[in-house]
Amino acid sequence: MAAVTNEENAEFRRGWAAALLAARQWHESKAKQAMIQSRRTRFPKNLEREAEVHQQSAEMVMTLSPDDV
């Protein structure tokens, strides 16, 4: 098995951080979208729950580490 160099490890860490940031931003935008839709519908509870789930996911994504994979 090939040894991992510091440069490869640093590149992986940058990619990992970028992926987590992208996932967090996606969940945050979906939460905003669900909240906006909930204001425009007659039955907002489901959309409010969806927004809450996305917001919690956005917060939890940042706690992941490469060791979890």
N, C-alpha and C positions, 0 to 999 in steps of 0.2 A: 504494500500500500504506500502511496506517495505521501511524503510529509507535507503538512500544510505550512506555508510560509506566512510570515507576519503580514505581508502585502495582500495575500489571498484572504486572510482572516479579516483584515481591515476592510477589504472590498465587500466581503460577505456582511460584515456589521453595517456598513453604509446601506447596502441593499435591504437588509433586514429593517433598519430604521425607516427607510423610504417606504417599504411595503406596509409597515405598521401605520405610518402617517397617512398613507393613501386609504387604508381600510378605515381608519378613524374618521377621516374627512368624509368618506362615503357614507358611513353610518350617521354622522352628524347631519349631512344634507338630507338623508332619507327621513330622519326624525323631524327636521324642519318641514319637509314636504308633507309628511303625514299630519303635522299640526295645522298646516295651512288648509289641507283638505278637510280636516275635522271641523274647521270653522265654517265650511261651505256645505256641509251635509246635514241631513236631518238626524242621523244616527252617528254621533261623533265618538262614542266610547271605544269602538274597535280601533279606530284610527289613533286615538289618544294612547291606547295600550301599545299599538305598533310603534308609535313615536317613543314611548318609554323604553321599549325593548331595544330600539336602535340606539337610544342615548346610553343605556347601560352597556351595550356592546361596545360603543365608542370608548367608554371609560375603561372597560376591561381589556380591550385590545392592547393598550399600552403596558399592561402587566405581563404580557407574554415575553418569553425569552427564547432564544434559539434552542436551548436545552429541552424545551417543551415539545419540540417537534420530533 
